[in-house]
Amino acid sequence: LSPFLDLTLTSESLRFNKKHDALLSIEALQTGTQYYIGNHIAADDPRVSPIFDDLHGLPPTLVQVGSKEILLD
């Protein structure tokens, strides 16, 4: 399970790995993001895209992701 931490959908791995990811597509992420946030909140708001928040003070966390996933970065 890869964490989806950036709902802006602007990472390089989205474009680079879109042909290699066997489970996710950019279109599926766009649709899911629209259903999740609608027009009420910006995609770069830290409440929905934690990558944009201050993460200092959180405990160490192991995140694993495959090199061909669109959520790599």
NUDOPA-758943 format. One record per atom (N, C-alpha, C): residue number from 1; residue in one letter; atom name; x, y, z. Coordinates in steps of 0.001 Angstrom, whole numbers, plus 500000, padded with zeros to 6 digits. Example, Ala and Ser with C-alpha at 12.3 -4.5 7.8 and 13.67 -1.06 7.14 Angstrom:
% residues 2
<n->1	res->A	atom->N	X->513190	Y->494310	Z->507800>
<n->1	res->A	atom->CA	X->512300	Y->495500	Z->507800>
<n->1	res->A	atom->C	X->513200	Y->496700	Z->507800>
<n->2	res->S	atom->N	X->512850	Y->497750	Z->507080>
<n->2	res->S	atom->CA	X->513670	Y->498940	Z->507140>
<n->2	res->S	atom->C	X->512900	Y->500030	Z->507870>
% end
This chain:
% residues 73
<n->1	res->L	atom->N	X->500849	Y->498823	Z->500000>
<n->1	res->L	atom->CA	X->500000	Y->500000	Z->500000>
<n->1	res->L	atom->C	X->500889	Y->501232	Z->500000>
<n->2	res->S	atom->N	X->500789	Y->502035	Z->498988>
<n->2	res->S	atom->CA	X->501588	Y->503258	Z->498889>
<n->2	res->S	atom->C	X->500778	Y->504439	Z->499401>
<n->3	res->P	atom->N	X->501380	Y->505292	Z->500192>
<n->3	res->P	atom->CA	X->500645	Y->506457	Z->500687>
<n->3	res->P	atom->C	X->500452	Y->507485	Z->499574>
<n->4	res->F	atom->N	X->499291	Y->508092	Z->499542>
<n->4	res->F	atom->CA	X->498960	Y->509141	Z->498574>
<n->4	res->F	atom->C	X->499020	Y->510455	Z->499339>
<n->5	res->L	atom->N	X->500187	Y->511092	Z->499350>
<n->5	res->L	atom->CA	X->500437	Y->512246	Z->500211>
<n->5	res->L	atom->C	X->500375	Y->513584	Z->499499>
<n->6	res->D	atom->N	X->500247	Y->513581	Z->498173>
<n->6	res->D	atom->CA	X->500273	Y->514819	Z->497398>
<n->6	res->D	atom->C	X->499158	Y->514782	Z->496361>
<n->7	res->L	atom->N	X->498030	Y->515412	Z->496692>
<n->7	res->L	atom->CA	X->496879	Y->515394	Z->495801>
<n->7	res->L	atom->C	X->496983	Y->516385	Z->494651>
<n->8	res->T	atom->N	X->498086	Y->517135	Z->494555>
<n->8	res->T	atom->CA	X->498251	Y->518060	Z->493432>
<n->8	res->T	atom->C	X->498541	Y->517321	Z->492133>
<n->9	res->L	atom->N	X->498971	Y->516088	Z->492232>
<n->9	res->L	atom->CA	X->499265	Y->515249	Z->491064>
<n->9	res->L	atom->C	X->500307	Y->515889	Z->490149>
<n->10	res->T	atom->N	X->501354	Y->516431	Z->490752>
<n->10	res->T	atom->CA	X->502393	Y->517110	Z->489974>
<n->10	res->T	atom->C	X->503757	Y->516441	Z->490072>
<n->11	res->S	atom->N	X->503847	Y->515305	Z->490731>
<n->11	res->S	atom->CA	X->505155	Y->514672	Z->490903>
<n->11	res->S	atom->C	X->505656	Y->514071	Z->489590>
<n->12	res->E	atom->N	X->506956	Y->513998	Z->489459>
<n->12	res->E	atom->CA	X->507565	Y->513451	Z->488244>
<n->12	res->E	atom->C	X->507223	Y->511977	Z->488038>
<n->13	res->S	atom->N	X->507116	Y->511223	Z->489127>
<n->13	res->S	atom->CA	X->506852	Y->509787	Z->488978>
<n->13	res->S	atom->C	X->505475	Y->509511	Z->488379>
<n->14	res->L	atom->N	X->504533	Y->510427	Z->488538>
<n->14	res->L	atom->CA	X->503224	Y->510237	Z->487912>
<n->14	res->L	atom->C	X->503357	Y->510134	Z->486401>
<n->15	res->R	atom->N	X->504137	Y->511014	Z->485826>
<n->15	res->R	atom->CA	X->504311	Y->511020	Z->484368>
<n->15	res->R	atom->C	X->505275	Y->509916	Z->483915>
<n->16	res->F	atom->N	X->506361	Y->509755	Z->484656>
<n->16	res->F	atom->CA	X->507396	Y->508810	Z->484250>
<n->16	res->F	atom->C	X->506932	Y->507360	Z->484362>
<n->17	res->N	atom->N	X->506208	Y->507031	Z->485423>
<n->17	res->N	atom->CA	X->505832	Y->505633	Z->485685>
<n->17	res->N	atom->C	X->504417	Y->505272	Z->485244>
<n->18	res->K	atom->N	X->503716	Y->506181	Z->484584>
<n->18	res->K	atom->CA	X->502320	Y->505888	Z->484232>
<n->18	res->K	atom->C	X->502165	Y->504668	Z->483327>
<n->19	res->K	atom->N	X->503178	Y->504355	Z->482547>
<n->19	res->K	atom->CA	X->503109	Y->503182	Z->481671>
<n->19	res->K	atom->C	X->503504	Y->501895	Z->482391>
<n->20	res->H	atom->N	X->504086	Y->502030	Z->483578>
<n->20	res->H	atom->CA	X->504617	Y->500864	Z->484283>
<n->20	res->H	atom->C	X->503774	Y->500422	Z->485480>
<n->21	res->D	atom->N	X->502995	Y->501328	Z->486053>
<n->21	res->D	atom->CA	X->502217	Y->500998	Z->487248>
<n->21	res->D	atom->C	X->501049	Y->500097	Z->486858>
<n->22	res->A	atom->N	X->501015	Y->498910	Z->487432>
<n->22	res->A	atom->CA	X->499998	Y->497919	Z->487073>
<n->22	res->A	atom->C	X->498650	Y->498156	Z->487748>
<n->23	res->L	atom->N	X->498606	Y->498984	Z->488793>
<n->23	res->L	atom->CA	X->497371	Y->499141	Z->489554>
<n->23	res->L	atom->C	X->496724	Y->500511	Z->489444>
<n->24	res->L	atom->N	X->497514	Y->501567	Z->489408>
<n->24	res->L	atom->CA	X->496959	Y->502918	Z->489436>
<n->24	res->L	atom->C	X->497177	Y->503634	Z->488113>
<n->25	res->S	atom->N	X->496267	Y->504553	Z->487828>
<n->25	res->S	atom->CA	X->496426	Y->505421	Z->486666>
<n->25	res->S	atom->C	X->496250	Y->506864	Z->487130>
<n->26	res->I	atom->N	X->496779	Y->507782	Z->486356>
<n->26	res->I	atom->CA	X->496612	Y->509199	Z->486678>
<n->26	res->I	atom->C	X->495129	Y->509556	Z->486657>
<n->27	res->E	atom->N	X->494396	Y->509004	Z->485719>
<n->27	res->E	atom->CA	X->492968	Y->509284	Z->485616>
<n->27	res->E	atom->C	X->492219	Y->508830	Z->486867>
<n->28	res->A	atom->N	X->492562	Y->507665	Z->487385>
<n->28	res->A	atom->CA	X->491919	Y->507170	Z->488610>
<n->28	res->A	atom->C	X->492235	Y->508076	Z->489791>
<n->29	res->L	atom->N	X->493478	Y->508541	Z->489879>
<n->29	res->L	atom->CA	X->493849	Y->509449	Z->490962>
<n->29	res->L	atom->C	X->493138	Y->510790	Z->490823>
<n->30	res->Q	atom->N	X->493002	Y->511294	Z->489605>
<n->30	res->Q	atom->CA	X->492292	Y->512554	Z->489382>
<n->30	res->Q	atom->C	X->490831	Y->512433	Z->489804>
<n->31	res->T	atom->N	X->490201	Y->511345	Z->489418>
<n->31	res->T	atom->CA	X->488804	Y->511124	Z->489784>
<n->31	res->T	atom->C	X->488650	Y->510990	Z->491289>
<n->32	res->G	atom->N	X->489498	Y->510183	Z->491909>
<n->32	res->G	atom->CA	X->489439	Y->510012	Z->493357>
<n->32	res->G	atom->C	X->489677	Y->511307	Z->494106>
<n->33	res->T	atom->N	X->490637	Y->512091	Z->493628>
<n->33	res->T	atom->CA	X->490927	Y->513380	Z->494257>
<n->33	res->T	atom->C	X->489721	Y->514301	Z->494161>
<n->34	res->Q	atom->N	X->489091	Y->514350	Z->493002>
<n->34	res->Q	atom->CA	X->487922	Y->515214	Z->492822>
<n->34	res->Q	atom->C	X->486782	Y->514802	Z->493753>
<n->35	res->Y	atom->N	X->486538	Y->513502	Z->493875>
<n->35	res->Y	atom->CA	X->485498	Y->513028	Z->494794>
<n->35	res->Y	atom->C	X->485854	Y->513340	Z->496248>
<n->36	res->Y	atom->N	X->487118	Y->513238	Z->496581>
<n->36	res->Y	atom->CA	X->487566	Y->513431	Z->497962>
<n->36	res->Y	atom->C	X->487520	Y->514891	Z->498384>
<n->37	res->I	atom->N	X->488044	Y->515794	Z->497546>
<n->37	res->I	atom->CA	X->488126	Y->517196	Z->497970>
<n->37	res->I	atom->C	X->487098	Y->518096	Z->497302>
<n->38	res->G	atom->N	X->486524	Y->517673	Z->496190>
<n->38	res->G	atom->CA	X->485544	Y->518505	Z->495499>
<n->38	res->G	atom->C	X->486120	Y->519860	Z->495140>
<n->39	res->N	atom->N	X->485297	Y->520878	Z->495256>
<n->39	res->N	atom->CA	X->485731	Y->522249	Z->494973>
<n->39	res->N	atom->C	X->485876	Y->523061	Z->496249>
<n->40	res->H	atom->N	X->485890	Y->522378	Z->497386>
<n->40	res->H	atom->CA	X->485861	Y->523068	Z->498666>
<n->40	res->H	atom->C	X->487235	Y->523316	Z->499271>
<n->41	res->I	atom->N	X->488240	Y->522656	Z->498762>
<n->41	res->I	atom->CA	X->489567	Y->522762	Z->499360>
<n->41	res->I	atom->C	X->490613	Y->522581	Z->498256>
<n->42	res->A	atom->N	X->491707	Y->523288	Z->498366>
<n->42	res->A	atom->CA	X->492777	Y->523190	Z->497368>
<n->42	res->A	atom->C	X->493547	Y->521887	Z->497546>
<n->43	res->A	atom->N	X->494016	Y->521335	Z->496448>
<n->43	res->A	atom->CA	X->494746	Y->520067	Z->496485>
<n->43	res->A	atom->C	X->496054	Y->520171	Z->497247>
<n->44	res->D	atom->N	X->496618	Y->521372	Z->497352>
<n->44	res->D	atom->CA	X->497882	Y->521531	Z->498087>
<n->44	res->D	atom->C	X->497672	Y->521912	Z->499550>
<n->45	res->D	atom->N	X->496437	Y->521868	Z->500018>
<n->45	res->D	atom->CA	X->496154	Y->522139	Z->501428>
<n->45	res->D	atom->C	X->496712	Y->520984	Z->502263>
<n->46	res->P	atom->N	X->497504	Y->521280	Z->503292>
<n->46	res->P	atom->CA	X->498109	Y->520217	Z->504106>
<n->46	res->P	atom->C	X->497102	Y->519274	Z->504769>
<n->47	res->R	atom->N	X->495858	Y->519696	Z->504890>
<n->47	res->R	atom->CA	X->494849	Y->518813	Z->505486>
<n->47	res->R	atom->C	X->494534	Y->517620	Z->504592>
<n->48	res->V	atom->N	X->494752	Y->517771	Z->503279>
<n->48	res->V	atom->CA	X->494504	Y->516663	Z->502356>
<n->48	res->V	atom->C	X->495771	Y->516180	Z->501658>
<n->49	res->S	atom->N	X->496811	Y->517001	Z->501665>
<n->49	res->S	atom->CA	X->498117	Y->516635	Z->501095>
<n->49	res->S	atom->C	X->499180	Y->516825	Z->502165>
<n->50	res->P	atom->N	X->499340	Y->515849	Z->503044>
<n->50	res->P	atom->CA	X->500239	Y->516008	Z->504189>
<n->50	res->P	atom->C	X->501688	Y->516299	Z->503825>
<n->51	res->I	atom->N	X->502088	Y->516048	Z->502592>
<n->51	res->I	atom->CA	X->503464	Y->516322	Z->502191>
<n->51	res->I	atom->C	X->503773	Y->517820	Z->502301>
<n->52	res->F	atom->N	X->502750	Y->518658	Z->502291>
<n->52	res->F	atom->CA	X->502928	Y->520106	Z->502378>
<n->52	res->F	atom->C	X->502851	Y->520629	Z->503807>
<n->53	res->D	atom->N	X->502726	Y->519760	Z->504769>
<n->53	res->D	atom->CA	X->502642	Y->520170	Z->506172>
<n->53	res->D	atom->C	X->504002	Y->520025	Z->506846>
<n->54	res->D	atom->N	X->504119	Y->520613	Z->508006>
<n->54	res->D	atom->CA	X->505326	Y->520460	Z->508816>
<n->54	res->D	atom->C	X->505232	Y->519113	Z->509523>
<n->55	res->L	atom->N	X->506092	Y->518203	Z->509148>
<n->55	res->L	atom->CA	X->506035	Y->516843	Z->509681>
<n->55	res->L	atom->C	X->507021	Y->516614	Z->510822>
<n->56	res->H	atom->N	X->507683	Y->517672	Z->511256>
<n->56	res->H	atom->CA	X->508615	Y->517540	Z->512382>
<n->56	res->H	atom->C	X->507851	Y->517116	Z->513625>
<n->57	res->G	atom->N	X->508449	Y->516272	Z->514405>
<n->57	res->G	atom->CA	X->507833	Y->515809	Z->515636>
<n->57	res->G	atom->C	X->507056	Y->514512	Z->515477>
<n->58	res->L	atom->N	X->506825	Y->514091	Z->514249>
<n->58	res->L	atom->CA	X->506157	Y->512805	Z->514051>
<n->58	res->L	atom->C	X->507159	Y->511682	Z->514279>
<n->59	res->P	atom->N	X->506696	Y->510524	Z->514697>
<n->59	res->P	atom->CA	X->507624	Y->509414	Z->514925>
<n->59	res->P	atom->C	X->508194	Y->508905	Z->513604>
<n->60	res->P	atom->N	X->509331	Y->508225	Z->513664>
<n->60	res->P	atom->CA	X->509881	Y->507623	Z->512447>
<n->60	res->P	atom->C	X->508850	Y->506677	Z->511819>
<n->61	res->T	atom->N	X->508765	Y->506722	Z->510521>
<n->61	res->T	atom->CA	X->507784	Y->505919	Z->509799>
<n->61	res->T	atom->C	X->508452	Y->505254	Z->508604>
<n->62	res->L	atom->N	X->508204	Y->503979	Z->508433>
<n->62	res->L	atom->CA	X->508721	Y->503252	Z->507284>
<n->62	res->L	atom->C	X->507683	Y->503316	Z->506168>
<n->63	res->V	atom->N	X->508079	Y->503869	Z->505044>
<n->63	res->V	atom->CA	X->507212	Y->503932	Z->503873>
<n->63	res->V	atom->C	X->507882	Y->503132	Z->502769>
<n->64	res->Q	atom->N	X->507169	Y->502176	Z->502223>
<n->64	res->Q	atom->CA	X->507723	Y->501357	Z->501150>
<n->64	res->Q	atom->C	X->506928	Y->501603	Z->499875>
<n->65	res->V	atom->N	X->507658	Y->501712	Z->498780>
<n->65	res->V	atom->CA	X->507024	Y->501943	Z->497488>
<n->65	res->V	atom->C	X->507897	Y->501307	Z->496415>
<n->66	res->G	atom->N	X->507262	Y->500778	Z->495400>
<n->66	res->G	atom->CA	X->508007	Y->500170	Z->494307>
<n->66	res->G	atom->C	X->508556	Y->501218	Z->493348>
<n->67	res->S	atom->N	X->509633	Y->500903	Z->492685>
<n->67	res->S	atom->CA	X->510300	Y->501864	Z->491799>
<n->67	res->S	atom->C	X->509494	Y->502181	Z->490540>
<n->68	res->K	atom->N	X->508483	Y->501410	Z->490236>
<n->68	res->K	atom->CA	X->507663	Y->501636	Z->489043>
<n->68	res->K	atom->C	X->506268	Y->502165	Z->489363>
<n->69	res->E	atom->N	X->506028	Y->502555	Z->490607>
<n->69	res->E	atom->CA	X->504714	Y->503064	Z->490989>
<n->69	res->E	atom->C	X->504600	Y->504550	Z->490676>
<n->70	res->I	atom->N	X->503389	Y->504987	Z->490339>
<n->70	res->I	atom->CA	X->503204	Y->506403	Z->490052>
<n->70	res->I	atom->C	X->503218	Y->507247	Z->491320>
<n->71	res->L	atom->N	X->503146	Y->506622	Z->492469>
<n->71	res->L	atom->CA	X->503220	Y->507357	Z->493734>
<n->71	res->L	atom->C	X->504627	Y->507343	Z->494326>
<n->72	res->L	atom->N	X->505621	Y->507038	Z->493520>
<n->72	res->L	atom->CA	X->506996	Y->506910	Z->494009>
<n->72	res->L	atom->C	X->507471	Y->508152	Z->494740>
<n->73	res->D	atom->N	X->507300	Y->509309	Z->494162>
<n->73	res->D	atom->CA	X->507765	Y->510535	Z->494824>
<n->73	res->D	atom->C	X->506593	Y->511395	Z->495202>
% end
